[in-house]
Amino acid sequence: MVKRAGKKISKSSQKPKHFVRKKKVSSRAKAKQKLAFLEDTELNEFLHNIIGKEGMQVVRRIAEKEASDVDLAETMELKPNIIRKHLYALYEAGVVTYRRHRSKTGWYTYFWKLHPDRISSVINSRRAQEIKKLQELLEHEKANHFYECKNRCTRVVFDAAMEAQFKCGKCNETLEFAGNQERISELEKRVGELTAPREIKAE
C-alpha cells in the first residue's frame, strides 16, 4: 500500500508509466489488411488469369475469412456451380485449401480458405518451369540448322530434311534453309525478362 495525502492507495490501482492504450482496429481496416496482397500487380494478374474478373469476387471473400461454398452462394450473386468452378481452379493452382465438416445429419460442408503467402511461391515455380523449357528450346535452336518449305507447313533440322530428300512431306515443296536468328533473339529476350529481378508494383 502507498500513502498519499493521508489516503491509502493500493499498488494495483496505479497505472504503470509505460502503459499505452491500444487502438482498436476496425473490421473495415482488418479486411483491408487481408486484401493488401491484391495491390501487387503480379499477384493480382496471376489470380485474374486463372479465374477472371468474376472469380476475383470469390477471392476477396475467402481472403477475408474462411467460408463455405454454401455461405458464398447465399450471399453472392454468382450461381453455386460458378462459385465452385472458381474455387476448384484456385485449389488446382495451389493457393486455396479446404476442410470438410460433417453435420449431425451426415451432410458434408466444405470450408475454403485462400493463402496469399502461397501465391508468390506458385508464381516462382511456374516461372522456373517456363525458363527451363525456354532455355532447352534456345539450346536446340542454337545447335541446329533448320529447313522449311515455302508454305511453312514443315520445319525440320538438317538430318530430317536430308532423310526426306529435302521435300516437304505435306505439300511436296522443296525444303530450303531457314535462318533462325530472329527466333533465337526472341527466346533470349523472353528468358531475360523472366530471369530479371522482379520489381514489386502496386496498382
C-alpha angles and dihedrals in degrees: 000000000000123000118218125169091342093309128110115231120190118229090231090065094055117095114227115245091241093055112129123179111233117233115238115240113223121232089244091055091048091051090050091052091052091052095045091102089069088068088073104092095210094051091045093050092047092056093041091055090054101046107008129223093307093054092051087075088064091047092056092050098050092039090062094049143336112281138178121238087241092058091046092051092050095049102036132068092229121102116254093244090052092050091050091048090057092044092052091048090053090046091052088050089056099240099103132058132187139202125208121226122193117209125215088260091058098253119135123226121193120216116200130206131186119219108204091182090065096055095078090049091052091047092050092048093051091045091053091051092049092048090052093051092046092049091050090050091047092053089049092052093048094047098052145054115226134212130195140170123251090255090056093225092127132041117176140159122259097265092052091046092052092048089053089049088244092293124129111243091215108042100012091232120143117274111232133188112275120198115225104190092113091052090049091051091051092051092048090050092051093048089049091052092050096046096045116106109271119241116215106235127189124212 
